[in-house]
Structures are given as C-alpha cells and as structure tokens.
Amino acid sequence: MDLLKRYTIEELNKGYLNKDFSPVEITKMYLEEIKEKNTTYNAFITITEENALKQAKYLEAKMMTTNDLSMLFGIPISYKDIIETKNILTTNGSFIDRNYVSKLNAPIVNTLNSQDTIMLGKNNLHEFAFGVTSNNPHYGAVRNPWNIEYTAGGSSGGSAAAVSANQSIISIGTDTGASIRVPAASCGVVGLKATKGRVSTQNVTGISWTLDHVGPIAANMKDLAIVSETILNEPFVEEMSNYNLKGLKIGVPKNYFNEKVDEESYTIFQKSLTQLEELGAILIEVEIPNINDNSIIGTTIALSEAYYLHRNNIENKISEYGEDVRQIMLASNSFSAHQYITALKRIKEYEIEFNRLFTKIDVLATLTMPSPPQRIGIDEIIIGGKTEDLFGYMCRNNYIFNMIGFPAVSLPCGLTKNNLPVGLQLVSFPYNEQILFNVGYSFESSFLKGFYEKRDTSLLALE
C-alpha cells in the first residue's frame, strides 16, 4: 500500500472487505503522515495516536470475524477542536481552554463512532471559531496545502487543510457564517452546511445558537455524500450516481453575489455556469432580494449570542484571548435588546424572500468566496479600489444562508493563475440536500478530474 495515493471511502471499504489491508495498517500510515507534515500545514492541535491505534486493533479483530462492515468502517477522520470528544482535549483553539477535557462526546462524534470510524485527532482553527483565516495566535497559523504562504480559510481551516493534504479522509467542522464552506473552497475540497437543525450542535462550543451549524468536509462529492448519509440519516449516493441535470433550473444572481468580486474568480465561476449548462441545466437569471444589510444583521445576532455564551470568559479572562478575537469579544456586549430582536425579525423577512425566490429555481449558484484565499497575516483586501475588512468580505456570499438555514455545499470549480482554488457554492431549499449532491457530483464527475489530479499530484511533489 502507498498512502501517497488518495484513497476514497469506497476504496478503503473494498480493501477491508477483501482483506487487502487492515485498519491498523491504514491508521499507522495516516498517523505517520500527520506527524511528518504537521510542522508544514499545522492542521492538528492534538494527535490521538494511542486511541486511534487502540480502535484500529479492535476493528482489525472485528474485520476478521465478519463482512458486515459499515461504509465508514475503519475510515480515518478528524474533528475541529471545538467539538467535544470524551477524555480528549478540546482546546477551542484557545489559551483559555488549553487544558479542557470533556466528559462527553458531541452527538456527531457518537454517531460516527457507531459506524466504526477511527479518530486521528483534533484540528486547528481560528480561536473559538471567530474568524476566516485560522491564523491562530496560540497554536500557529494553519497553512494552505496549495501554497503554505496562504491561509486555509476559517474557521475550520485545520479540517479543510487536513483533508486537502490527505491527512484525513473526513473532517467534521462547524459553520456560523461560512466556516465550513470558506475553508473547503480555500483548500480545494468539498464541504456541506446542511439545513439548520439537521445536525445537533450539542457539546460543540458555540458562537450563536441561531447561526451555528456542524458538518463534514471531504476530498470529493461521493465521500461527502457517504458520510452525510450517516450524519443526516438519509440515502444520497444512489440517486446522485444516476442523476441527469437536464431541465434543472439553476439560479444565477443578477445582483449582490456578483458584486465586489475578484475578476479572475468571477471568470472561473462563469465558466462553471457554462459547464452546468452543457450538462443540461437551465440557467435562470434571478434578482436577489435586498440583503445588503445582512452582514450587520448577522453580526448583531452572532455577537449578542456570543456574549451570552462566553460572558464568563469575557468578564474574567479577556486578556487571555488573542488580539483579534479579544476585540470581537469586547464589542459583543454593545448591542441592545431592541437591535437583537429587530435583527431576528429581519431574518424572517429574508426567509420569506428566499422562499419566494426558490419557487422559480431548484438551485442557486454563487462563488463560495468573492476572492481566492489571501496570504497569512492579511486582514484587509482591496476590491475595486476600496479597502474591505477580510472577515466580513470573505463571508459575504455565505452568511445569509446561515441566517435563513438553507443548505449549501462548496466544491471546487477551478484554479487561479497562481494555482489557488476557487469554490462554487450551490444552495437549495431546506431539507433538499439531495439536489446539492446530485448537481455537485454531476459537475465533479464531468469537469474536476484534472483539478483533483493536480491537487493530489502537487502533494506528491512535496514528498
């Protein structure tokens, strides 16, 4: 076996069933890869080697007595380090919780444990998930496997980098405003934010109970669909594998999502629309409702709820936060009850408008990020001669879908001249994740083979 090859879930499952290799062999190779490359990518805060090998040995014995193996049997996975894992550190990417060990697993951990997965460790992130760069002042910056001078996105940067760098088959991240989709787009992988409420956020360190989501990041759409079948308790793969896009109505925004965009990224996005049309989809230009205020609405809700959740640390340990998150926390108590309630009411108005929009279309397509990932340490970006705060700017295409709870997936759609990934965001009506898998898989199967070969060959060149 050779870990330099990127194995899919199906390939590992077939290998286990045929007794071509064992969970111990696979686990050891992934652990070696993590330990060897973590100084380069810094995707892991904690490597759970002892626990992983113990689980792998248990599964090896099980494999020898039965062929009744789940699709996720022996699959190496990792978790963003704000997801609680029993008897294992959950640092939240912070100095404050550097020694915190939970007595419980988050429900999603229990769900995936029940399928005989193997946890390799906990992924680095933006401190307390409050940022889009994963430039962590306590554990170091996560580095993008495509170019280590660039960010991996945030806040689930370590999760996306680990999958992109072939250090994990699946990683579980979180998304309050973009934090699964932006890292997935930055690192050339795929990520799903499902419909609000479909995945429990219990025992996951929160920012906002209104906006928080938990979801998977994977290397390709089929792996994402397979793990999502377990997480969402719904079959996706069979329909996805036989789907025809002919007649599917894809909304193309005439406004908002095509504003303040990097020109090269937008050209790549337009090419992806043409490719979807080649597959039989019908492109329909749509007017996006007035959501120009969505950033302040989302920020009002997120920070108001964050203050409530983090008030003890804010009042007693404010100096222990990193500088950027400290400033956010200091501002979190500045919103009035009237502003908070008004913001919640505004979300209901967004929902009505987008419900109306989706009577005309099946899927909405946008760029995941309006610009490619930026160099580590950059906090502002100039677009159209105007300076934009990087945090708000990189979330501008995503935040609204946390507010209204619509499901969204990000998958690659091309590379810039500097070999940085560009992501395509697909959005559907609530509880219709199936159509996101259908469209994403059709697009991937037809147009992303070369992209994935370049991603995985580039990693080989680093060996």
Protein Blocks (a to p, Z undefined) as FASTA:
>chain_A
ZZkbccdfklmmmmmmnomacfklmmmmmmmmmmmmmmmnopafbdcfklmmmmmmmmmm
mmmmoccdcfkgoiacdddfkbccehiacekopaklmmgccfbdcfklmmmmmnopacfb
dcdddehhiajkopafknopaddfkbmkbcebjaklmmmmmmmnopafbdcdddfklmmm
mmmmmnopacddddehkaccehiacfblklgccddddfbfklmmmmmmmmnopafklmmm
mccfehpacdddfbhjlgoiafklmmmmmmmmmmmmmnopacdddddddfklmmmmmmmm
mmmmmmmmmmmmmmmmmmmpcfklmmmmmmmmmccfklmmmmmmmmmmmmmmmmmmmmmb
mbdcddfbfcdcddehiabdceehiacdfklmmmmmmmmmmmnopacddddfbdcfkopa
cdddddddehilmmmmmmmmmmmmmmmmmmmmmmmmmmmmmZZ
